[in-house]
């Protein structure tokens, strides 16, 4: 890889990042990939993150650009399944997985506050 991919934010798309890996799409050459039925330009992809939704614990594989903006996402029953999906999609372009560092106290509070907010919104929306 020509540039090192920075650590993603600890929360992406209302999900807590658990693991992440860089992508070296130059190894694939030109073209694209299909992620959960969504065609993506391979030149835009720089990293993947496995994240757990703050609302309900759903596991997502987030396919991201260099700014960790999600270009496509897929949900999975567990972390191993998300890792397998990334390996099947990206093969040798997938870098080594990195466990996300331990969150600071402030980040943990933000996760808890955001989780409570999302659950309150869902309760209002669905009358629960």
ChimeraX attribute file (.defattr): number of C-alpha atoms within 10 A of each C-alpha:
attribute: neighborCount
match mode: 1-to-1
recipient: residues
	/A:1	13
	/A:2	6
	/A:3	9
	/A:4	9
	/A:5	16
	/A:6	11
	/A:7	15
	/A:8	20
	/A:9	11
	/A:10	19
	/A:11	18
	/A:12	18
	/A:13	14
	/A:14	16
	/A:15	23
	/A:16	22
	/A:17	24
	/A:18	18
	/A:19	20
	/A:20	23
	/A:21	21
	/A:22	25
	/A:23	25
	/A:24	21
	/A:25	23
	/A:26	12
	/A:27	13
	/A:28	15
	/A:29	10
	/A:30	10
	/A:31	10
	/A:32	15
	/A:33	17
	/A:34	13
	/A:35	19
	/A:36	12
	/A:37	9
	/A:38	11
	/A:39	12
	/A:40	16
	/A:41	13
	/A:42	20
	/A:43	16
	/A:44	14
	/A:45	24
	/A:46	24
	/A:47	27
	/A:48	28
	/A:49	29
	/A:50	31
	/A:51	27
	/A:52	24
	/A:53	19
	/A:54	22
	/A:55	17
	/A:56	11
	/A:57	12
	/A:58	15
	/A:59	23
	/A:60	23
	/A:61	26
	/A:62	27
	/A:63	24
	/A:64	21
	/A:65	20
	/A:66	17
	/A:67	14
	/A:68	20
	/A:69	16
	/A:70	18
	/A:71	17
	/A:72	19
	/A:73	18
	/A:74	16
	/A:75	18
	/A:76	17
	/A:77	10
	/A:78	14
	/A:79	19
	/A:80	11
	/A:81	15
	/A:82	21
	/A:83	20
	/A:84	13
	/A:85	17
	/A:86	21
	/A:87	14
	/A:88	11
	/A:89	15
	/A:90	21
	/A:91	14
	/A:92	13
	/A:93	19
	/A:94	20
	/A:95	17
	/A:96	10
	/A:97	14
	/A:98	13
	/A:99	13
	/A:100	18
	/A:101	11
	/A:102	10
	/A:103	11
	/A:104	9
	/A:105	9
	/A:106	9
	/A:107	13
	/A:108	13
	/A:109	12
	/A:110	13
	/A:111	19
	/A:112	13
	/A:113	13
	/A:114	17
	/A:115	19
	/A:116	14
	/A:117	14
	/A:118	16
	/A:119	16
	/A:120	14
	/A:121	14
	/A:122	13
	/A:123	11
	/A:124	10
	/A:125	9
	/A:126	8
	/A:127	7
	/A:128	9
